[in-house]
Each structure stands twice: as C-alpha cells, then as structure tokens.
Amino acid sequence: MRKIILALLVILLLAGCTRTIYVPHGTPVRLRETVKDVKVWVKDADEQVVAGRIDLYEGWYALPLESETE
C-alpha cells in the first residue's frame, strides 16, 4: 500500500511541473540552448535558395519571415 501511495504522490508532483507558454505567431523567441546541425534554407551568391546546415547558438533570436520574397 505504501508503494502505491508513494507512486501516486510522485506522479502528482511531476504533473505539476509542466508549464506551457503561448507565444503569438510572429513573436521573436530567444534560444535558451545551442542547437547543433540544424537544417536551414539560405541564399547563395546568386540569390538562389539552397539547403544548408548551421549551429544555432544560445542567445540568438529566431523569428518567422513576413513573406517568402524576403
């Protein structure tokens, strides 16, 4: 019986540790940790969009483009 009560208590405590934050569309966000080898689209010297990879570092900002023509 003690094991069941302990398990339920742990589950209840862990369930309270989840928090969701709503970020409105178009709002910039700041990266909290570095993300390695992210697949990105970049423009080359001829202004052609090509696939690439980059490390996104902690502290950088990420935000959507207003349109695809930018």
PyRosetta script that sets phi, psi and omega in degrees:
from pyrosetta import init, pose_from_sequence

init()
pose = pose_from_sequence("MRKIILALLVILLLAGCTRTIYVPHGTPVRLRETVKDVKVWVKDADEQVVAGRIDLYEGWYALPLESETE")
pose.set_psi(1, -38.8)
pose.set_omega(1, 179.2)
pose.set_phi(2, -62.8)
pose.set_psi(2, -37.7)
pose.set_omega(2, -179.9)
pose.set_phi(3, -64.3)
pose.set_psi(3, -39.3)
pose.set_omega(3, 179.4)
pose.set_phi(4, -66.1)
pose.set_psi(4, -44.2)
pose.set_omega(4, 179.7)
pose.set_phi(5, -64.2)
pose.set_psi(5, -42.6)
pose.set_omega(5, 178.4)
pose.set_phi(6, -63.1)
pose.set_psi(6, -43.0)
pose.set_omega(6, 179.0)
pose.set_phi(7, -62.6)
pose.set_psi(7, -43.2)
pose.set_omega(7, 178.3)
pose.set_phi(8, -64.3)
pose.set_psi(8, -39.6)
pose.set_omega(8, 178.1)
pose.set_phi(9, -63.4)
pose.set_psi(9, -43.3)
pose.set_omega(9, 178.1)
pose.set_phi(10, -62.5)
pose.set_psi(10, -44.3)
pose.set_omega(10, 179.0)
pose.set_phi(11, -61.5)
pose.set_psi(11, -43.8)
pose.set_omega(11, 179.1)
pose.set_phi(12, -63.7)
pose.set_psi(12, -40.8)
pose.set_omega(12, 179.3)
pose.set_phi(13, -66.9)
pose.set_psi(13, -41.2)
pose.set_omega(13, 179.4)
pose.set_phi(14, -69.0)
pose.set_psi(14, -34.3)
pose.set_omega(14, 179.2)
pose.set_phi(15, -64.4)
pose.set_psi(15, -29.1)
pose.set_omega(15, 179.9)
pose.set_phi(16, -79.9)
pose.set_psi(16, -5.9)
pose.set_omega(16, -176.9)
pose.set_phi(17, -91.0)
pose.set_psi(17, -0.7)
pose.set_omega(17, -178.6)
pose.set_phi(18, -93.6)
pose.set_psi(18, 133.6)
pose.set_omega(18, 179.1)
pose.set_phi(19, -137.9)
pose.set_psi(19, 132.0)
pose.set_omega(19, 178.0)
pose.set_phi(20, -109.7)
pose.set_psi(20, 133.7)
pose.set_omega(20, 178.7)
pose.set_phi(21, -117.8)
pose.set_psi(21, 126.3)
pose.set_omega(21, 178.4)
pose.set_phi(22, -83.8)
pose.set_psi(22, 127.0)
pose.set_omega(22, 176.0)
pose.set_phi(23, -114.4)
pose.set_psi(23, 115.1)
pose.set_omega(23, -179.6)
pose.set_phi(24, -59.7)
pose.set_psi(24, 147.7)
pose.set_omega(24, 179.2)
pose.set_phi(25, -55.5)
pose.set_psi(25, 133.9)
pose.set_omega(25, 177.5)
pose.set_phi(26, 89.7)
pose.set_psi(26, -5.7)
pose.set_omega(26, -179.6)
pose.set_phi(27, -81.2)
pose.set_psi(27, 128.1)
pose.set_omega(27, 177.1)
pose.set_phi(28, -65.4)
pose.set_psi(28, 147.0)
pose.set_omega(28, 174.5)
pose.set_phi(29, -125.1)
pose.set_psi(29, 151.1)
pose.set_omega(29, 179.0)
pose.set_phi(30, -104.7)
pose.set_psi(30, 130.6)
pose.set_omega(30, -177.4)
pose.set_phi(31, -70.2)
pose.set_psi(31, 134.6)
pose.set_omega(31, -177.4)
pose.set_phi(32, -90.4)
pose.set_psi(32, -21.6)
pose.set_omega(32, 178.8)
pose.set_phi(33, -146.9)
pose.set_psi(33, 157.5)
pose.set_omega(33, 178.8)
pose.set_phi(34, -71.4)
pose.set_psi(34, 136.5)
pose.set_omega(34, 177.5)
pose.set_phi(35, -116.5)
pose.set_psi(35, 120.0)
pose.set_omega(35, -175.2)
pose.set_phi(36, -89.4)
pose.set_psi(36, 145.2)
pose.set_omega(36, 168.4)
pose.set_phi(37, 56.6)
pose.set_psi(37, 50.7)
pose.set_omega(37, 179.7)
pose.set_phi(38, -82.9)
pose.set_psi(38, 134.8)
pose.set_omega(38, 176.8)
pose.set_phi(39, -77.3)
pose.set_psi(39, 126.7)
pose.set_omega(39, -177.8)
pose.set_phi(40, -135.6)
pose.set_psi(40, 162.9)
pose.set_omega(40, 170.6)
pose.set_phi(41, -104.2)
pose.set_psi(41, 130.7)
pose.set_omega(41, 179.4)
pose.set_phi(42, -134.0)
pose.set_psi(42, 161.5)
pose.set_omega(42, 176.4)
pose.set_phi(43, -98.6)
pose.set_psi(43, 136.8)
pose.set_omega(43, 177.7)
pose.set_phi(44, -87.7)
pose.set_psi(44, -172.2)
pose.set_omega(44, -177.1)
pose.set_phi(45, -61.1)
pose.set_psi(45, -26.1)
pose.set_omega(45, 179.6)
pose.set_phi(46, -93.8)
pose.set_psi(46, 13.6)
pose.set_omega(46, -179.6)
pose.set_phi(47, 64.3)
pose.set_psi(47, 22.0)
pose.set_omega(47, 175.2)
pose.set_phi(48, -89.5)
pose.set_psi(48, 138.9)
pose.set_omega(48, 179.1)
pose.set_phi(49, -80.6)
pose.set_psi(49, 125.1)
pose.set_omega(49, -179.5)
pose.set_phi(50, -131.4)
pose.set_psi(50, 157.3)
pose.set_omega(50, 177.8)
pose.set_phi(51, -76.3)
pose.set_psi(51, 143.8)
pose.set_omega(51, 177.5)
pose.set_phi(52, -151.3)
pose.set_psi(52, 178.1)
pose.set_omega(52, 177.1)
pose.set_phi(53, -133.9)
pose.set_psi(53, 146.2)
pose.set_omega(53, -178.0)
pose.set_phi(54, -153.8)
pose.set_psi(54, 155.0)
pose.set_omega(54, 170.6)
pose.set_phi(55, -91.9)
pose.set_psi(55, 128.4)
pose.set_omega(55, 176.2)
pose.set_phi(56, -99.1)
pose.set_psi(56, 119.6)
pose.set_omega(56, -171.1)
pose.set_phi(57, -92.4)
pose.set_psi(57, 150.3)
pose.set_omega(57, 176.2)
pose.set_phi(58, -52.5)
pose.set_psi(58, 134.7)
pose.set_omega(58, 179.4)
pose.set_phi(59, 97.4)
pose.set_psi(59, -18.4)
pose.set_omega(59, 176.9)
pose.set_phi(60, -70.9)
pose.set_psi(60, 155.0)
pose.set_omega(60, 176.9)
pose.set_phi(61, -101.1)
pose.set_psi(61, 144.1)
pose.set_omega(61, 175.6)
pose.set_phi(62, -123.0)
pose.set_psi(62, 134.2)
pose.set_omega(62, 178.4)
pose.set_phi(63, -153.9)
pose.set_psi(63, 153.3)
pose.set_omega(63, -179.1)
pose.set_phi(64, -77.5)
pose.set_psi(64, 153.7)
pose.set_omega(64, 172.7)
pose.set_phi(65, -77.8)
pose.set_psi(65, 150.1)
pose.set_omega(65, 178.1)
pose.set_phi(66, -70.2)
pose.set_psi(66, -34.6)
pose.set_omega(66, 178.3)
pose.set_phi(67, -151.5)
pose.set_psi(67, 168.0)
pose.set_omega(67, -179.7)
pose.set_phi(68, -75.8)
pose.set_psi(68, -11.4)
pose.set_omega(68, -176.3)
pose.set_phi(69, -84.3)
pose.set_psi(69, -7.8)
pose.set_omega(69, -178.3)
pose.set_phi(70, -75.2)
pose.dump_pdb("model.pdb")
